Amino acid sequence: MQVTPTLAPDRTLRIGPIALDAPVVLAPMAGITNTAFRRLCREYGAGLYVSEMITSRALVERNATTMRLITHHESETPRSIQLYGVDPATVEGAVRILVDEDRADHIDLNFGCPVPKVTRKGGGAALPWKLGLFREIVSRAAAAAGDVPLTVKMRKGIDSDHLTYLDAGRIAEDAGVSAVALHARTAAEFYSGTADWAAIAALKDAVTSIPVLGNGDIWSAQDAARMMQQTGCDGVVVGRGCLGRPWLFGDLARHLGGREAAAGPAVDATLGFVADAFRRHAELLVEFFEDEQRGCRDIRKHVAWYFKGYPVGGDTRAALATVSTLAEIDDLLATLDLDAPYPGAAAEGQRGRAGTPKRPALPEGWLQSRDLGATASHALAEAELDHSGG
């Protein structure tokens, strides 16, 4: 493996008043970045660990599931929550709840989701196309946040013919946000192909007074260092690259923030090391859900990610993907060759589903104007009323 030179250990990322020992942010991932996974990642490294995406409407209505999702473990500092919304007043109200009730130390706004059920109603990566609406949401949210730093995460745009990231970056900077993050793909690309790191460099040139963070195709600490060197970005946002590899944050801390920034040991990822991480993740999920069966059901989807490339037979993988108790996990892990070494390239590279390029689902007539018309306003009203409780 080619090793990229380690960056200076004093390269601290500041997001408002928050100083991070390593310029690293865990990207929100639905069904993944709950309290259990955030705690696990924090045990290995340093950085900012963001919650699953929270729907502003559900938060304002105090949906029970949502209120659970915004609750942090006492060990989580700083506390970071990402909000999604399409109505300025609702997003502002959600921000006020988080601030007034001291529920977050950092708030991120999601303008990067490419999922059709979100973009179809003008949300996520589709929303910055409507410049006035984007400006109002961000401005009102930033004002409501007060001293709590507010950041924006976005994509390049809807597709290659409808790019929004440079306009959105400048608007967010002028509105007083503390940082902007760019996933260097369009909504049309979903997670396919190769991230356009040149777009991150362009955003860094356009936005000069606040940190610019890069996201996309960071599968290793070397990738992160290379992104920062090539683009000049101030930090990285890591999503799919840490699936089944929570210790990636230790690697990132050592490469980007100095060895002392990493909480955990230097990684020697034998199968035993991976098995311990998997077991710890399951234990934290059981604690989070307060239900052993539910926690064990949730760990099942992580099996393939954790053991990618390792000598774990199909029968054992299948059994791990059907566990219901921690005792079952212990029994299955005990059958493995825990001294098996790190398998190298077989365990490297892409994780999670990439998908294929597709035409984004959008409200009717959405691309005809960058102003918000009556039809688009109706679609947004429907989107605000359609939430999944988190």
LOROKOL-563752 format. One record per residue (C-alpha): x, y, z; residue in one letter. Coordinates in steps of 0.1 Angstrom, whole numbers, plus 5000, padded with zeros to 4 digits. Example, Ala and Ser with C-alpha at 12.3 -4.5 7.8 and 13.67 -1.06 7.14 Angstrom:
REM residues 2
     c1     c2     c3   type
   5123   4955   5078      A
   5137   4989   5071      S
***
This chain:
REM residues 390
     c1     c2     c3   type
   5000   5000   5000      M
   5013   5034   4991      Q
   5015   5057   5021      V
   5008   5094   5017      T
   5029   5117   5039      P
   5013   5125   5072      T
   4999   5160   5075      L
   5011   5184   5102      A
   4997   5173   5136      P
   4986   5208   5145      D
   4962   5211   5116      R
   4931   5217   5137      T
   4897   5221   5122      L
   4875   5248   5138      R
   4838   5248   5132      I
   4826   5279   5150      G
   4838   5275   5186      P
   4844   5238   5182      I
   4881   5228   5177      A
   4885   5193   5165      L
   4917   5174   5171      D
   4914   5158   5137      A
   4897   5175   5106      P
   4873   5146   5103      V
   4835   5144   5103      V
   4813   5112   5103      L
   4787   5117   5076      A
   4750   5111   5086      P
   4738   5077   5073      M
   4702   5065   5078      A
   4700   5035   5100      G
   4738   5035   5106      I
   4750   5066   5125      T
   4729   5061   5156      N
   4743   5066   5191      T
   4758   5031   5192      A
   4779   5035   5160      F
   4789   5071   5169      R
   4802   5059   5203      R
   4821   5031   5187      L
   4838   5054   5161      C
   4847   5078   5189      R
   4863   5050   5209      E
   4888   5046   5180      Y
   4895   5081   5169      G
   4888   5118   5169      A
   4865   5142   5150      G
   4829   5152   5148      L
   4802   5125   5147      Y
   4769   5135   5132      V
   4735   5119   5139      S
   4712   5103   5114      E
   4692   5128   5094      M
   4664   5142   5115      I
   4632   5155   5098      T
   4625   5191   5110      S
   4588   5186   5109      R
   4590   5155   5130      A
   4612   5173   5155      L
   4588   5203   5158      V
   4560   5178   5163      E
   4581   5160   5189      R
   4576   5126   5172      N
   4587   5100   5198      A
   4611   5082   5175      T
   4627   5115   5165      T
   4631   5126   5201      M
   4649   5093   5208      R
   4672   5098   5178      L
   4683   5133   5189      I
   4693   5120   5224      T
   4730   5116   5228      H
   4749   5094   5252      H
   4766   5113   5280      E
   4800   5104   5265      S
   4792   5122   5233      E
   4809   5156   5231      T
   4804   5176   5210      P
   4769   5166   5201      R
   4760   5169   5165      S
   4726   5167   5148      I
   4717   5169   5111      Q
   4684   5184   5101      L
   4664   5180   5069      Y
   4636   5203   5059      G
   4621   5223   5030      V
   4601   5250   5048      D
   4621   5279   5063      P
   4598   5283   5093      A
   4598   5246   5102      T
   4636   5244   5099      V
   4640   5275   5120      E
   4616   5260   5146      G
   4636   5228   5147      A
   4668   5247   5152      V
   4653   5267   5180      R
   4643   5235   5198      I
   4678   5221   5196      L
   4693   5253   5208      V
   4668   5264   5235      D
   4667   5229   5250      E
   4705   5224   5248      D
   4702   5193   5227      R
   4731   5200   5203      A
   4766   5216   5201      D
   4765   5216   5163      H
   4737   5215   5137      I
   4741   5205   5101      D
   4715   5211   5073      L
   4710   5184   5047      N
   4709   5196   5011      F
   4726   5165   4997      G
   4702   5136   4999      C
   4697   5121   4964      P
   4670   5096   4974      V
   4640   5099   4950      P
   4613   5102   4977      K
   4632   5133   4990      V
   4641   5150   4957      T
   4607   5142   4942      R
   4592   5168   4965      K
   4620   5193   4961      G
   4641   5184   4991      G
   4677   5173   4996      G
   4700   5178   4966      A
   4671   5193   4946      A
   4664   5222   4969      L
   4695   5245   4963      P
   4682   5249   4927      W
   4656   5273   4942      K
   4681   5300   4953      L
   4657   5322   4972      G
   4643   5292   4992      L
   4678   5279   5000      F
   4689   5314   5011      R
   4658   5318   5034      E
   4662   5284   5050      I
   4699   5288   5057      V
   4696   5324   5068      S
   4668   5318   5093      R
   4684   5286   5106      A
   4718   5304   5111      A
   4701   5332   5130      A
   4681   5308   5152      A
   4713   5288   5159      A
   4729   5318   5176      G
   4762   5307   5191      D
   4757   5270   5181      V
   4776   5265   5149      P
   4755   5257   5119      L
   4769   5240   5088      T
   4756   5229   5054      V
   4762   5197   5035      K
   4753   5195   4998      M
   4760   5179   4965      R
   4773   5195   4932      K
   4738   5198   4920      G
   4709   5180   4904      I
   4728   5168   4874      D
   4757   5180   4852      S
   4735   5206   4835      D
   4720   5219   4868      H
   4749   5225   4892      L
   4742   5245   4923      T
   4772   5241   4947      Y
   4791   5273   4940      L
   4760   5295   4943      D
   4749   5276   4974      A
   4784   5278   4990      G
   4785   5315   4986      R
   4750   5320   4999      I
   4757   5298   5029      A
   4789   5317   5036      E
   4771   5351   5034      D
   4743   5337   5057      A
   4768   5331   5085      G
   4772   5293   5085      V
   4803   5279   5101      S
   4814   5255   5074      A
   4802   5239   5042      V
   4807   5203   5031      A
   4805   5190   4995      L
   4798   5155   4984      H
   4814   5158   4950      A
   4787   5141   4930      R
   4754   5152   4916      T
   4720   5137   4926      A
   4719   5120   4892      A
   4751   5102   4899      E
   4738   5089   4933      F
   4770   5071   4946      Y
   4782   5058   4912      S
   4814   5065   4894      G
   4842   5086   4908      T
   4837   5117   4930      A
   4848   5149   4913      D
   4874   5162   4937      W
   4881   5191   4914      A
   4847   5205   4924      A
   4858   5205   4960      I
   4888   5226   4950      A
   4865   5250   4931      A
   4843   5254   4961      L
   4874   5261   4983      K
   4884   5288   4958      D
   4848   5303   4959      A
   4843   5301   4997      V
   4872   5317   5015      T
   4861   5328   5050      S
   4848   5295   5064      I
   4861   5259   5063      P
   4853   5238   5032      V
   4850   5200   5038      L
   4853   5174   5011      G
   4832   5142   5008      N
   4833   5113   4984      G
   4855   5082   4978      D
   4874   5083   5011      I
   4880   5046   5017      W
   4913   5050   5037      S
   4933   5076   5057      A
   4955   5079   5026      Q
   4926   5089   5005      D
   4917   5116   5030      A
   4952   5130   5030      A
   4953   5129   4992      R
   4919   5147   4990      M
   4931   5175   5013      M
   4964   5179   4995      Q
   4948   5179   4960      Q
   4918   5202   4968      T
   4931   5224   4997      G
   4899   5215   5016      C
   4900   5220   5054      D
   4887   5186   5064      G
   4870   5155   5052      V
   4835   5140   5057      V
   4836   5102   5058      V
   4805   5080   5050      G
   4805   5046   5034      R
   4843   5042   5039      G
   4837   5035   5077      C
   4811   5008   5072      L
   4824   4978   5091      G
   4856   4998   5099      R
   4849   5021   5128      P
   4887   5021   5135      W
   4891   5042   5103      L
   4887   5072   5125      F
   4918   5062   5144      G
   4937   5059   5111      D
   4924   5093   5101      L
   4933   5109   5134      A
   4969   5096   5131      R
   4973   5108   5095      H
   4954   5141   5097      L
   4955   5152   5133      G
   4987   5137   5147      G
   4991   5103   5165      R
   4981   5118   5199      E
   4947   5126   5184      A
   4937   5089   5180      A
   4920   5075   5211      A
   4925   5039   5201      G
   4956   5018   5194      P
   4974   5017   5161      A
   4953   4993   5139      V
   4966   4958   5133      D
   4934   4945   5118      A
   4937   4908   5125      T
   4904   4889   5123      L
   4904   4890   5161      G
   4906   4928   5161      F
   4876   4929   5137      V
   4857   4904   5157      A
   4862   4925   5189      D
   4849   4956   5170      A
   4819   4937   5157      F
   4811   4924   5192      R
   4814   4958   5207      R
   4791   4973   5181      H
   4765   4947   5189      A
   4768   4954   5226      E
   4763   4991   5221      L
   4733   4985   5198      L
   4717   4964   5225      V
   4723   4992   5250      E
   4709   5018   5225      F
   4677   4999   5217      F
   4674   4986   5253      E
   4664   4953   5237      D
   4689   4925   5230      E
   4669   4910   5201      Q
   4665   4943   5184      R
   4701   4953   5188      G
   4712   4919   5175      C
   4688   4923   5145      R
   4704   4956   5137      D
   4740   4943   5138      I
   4731   4917   5111      R
   4733   4943   5083      K
   4769   4951   5093      H
   4782   4915   5089      V
   4793   4917   5053      A
   4811   4951   5059      W
   4830   4940   5089      Y
   4842   4907   5075      F
   4849   4918   5039      K
   4879   4899   5026      G
   4885   4878   5058      Y
   4884   4840   5059      P
   4849   4837   5073      V
   4830   4809   5057      G
   4796   4814   5041      G
   4778   4793   5068      D
   4793   4814   5095      T
   4784   4847   5077      R
   4749   4834   5073      A
   4746   4825   5109      A
   4759   4859   5120      L
   4733   4875   5098      A
   4705   4858   5117      T
   4717   4862   5154      V
   4692   4871   5181      S
   4715   4872   5212      T
   4749   4883   5222      L
   4756   4848   5233      A
   4750   4835   5198      E
   4775   4861   5185      I
   4801   4850   5211      D
   4797   4814   5201      D
   4801   4821   5164      L
   4831   4844   5168      L
   4848   4818   5189      A
   4848   4795   5159      T
   4869   4819   5138      L
   4907   4819   5133      D
   4912   4851   5153      L
   4949   4852   5144      D
   4942   4855   5107      A
   4960   4886   5094      P
   4947   4916   5076      Y
   4939   4904   5041      P
   4951   4935   5023      G
   4934   4945   4991      A
   4905   4921   4996      A
   4893   4942   5025      A
   4900   4976   5009      E
   4879   4997   4985      G
   4843   5006   4982      Q
   4817   4997   5007      R
   4780   5001   5006      G
   4759   5003   4974      R
   4770   5026   4947      A
   4739   5024   4926      G
   4738   5036   4890      T
   4733   5070   4875      P
   4696   5079   4871      K
   4674   5108   4862      R
   4665   5125   4895      P
   4629   5125   4905      A
   4618   5162   4908      L
   4585   5181   4912      P
   4568   5189   4880      E
   4584   5220   4863      G
   4611   5222   4890      W
   4639   5230   4866      L
   4621   5257   4846      Q
   4631   5284   4869      S
   4653   5290   4899      R
   4625   5309   4916      D
   4599   5291   4936      L
   4565   5292   4919      G
   4531   5281   4931      A
   4534   5245   4919      T
   4567   5241   4935      A
   4554   5256   4967      S
   4526   5231   4968      H
   4551   5202   4964      A
   4572   5215   4993      L
   4542   5218   5015      A
   4535   5181   5009      E
   4571   5173   5016      A
   4570   5189   5050      E
   4540   5168   5059      L
   4556   5136   5048      D
   4581   5125   5074      H
   4593   5091   5085      S
   4598   5100   5122      G
   4634   5108   5118      G
***
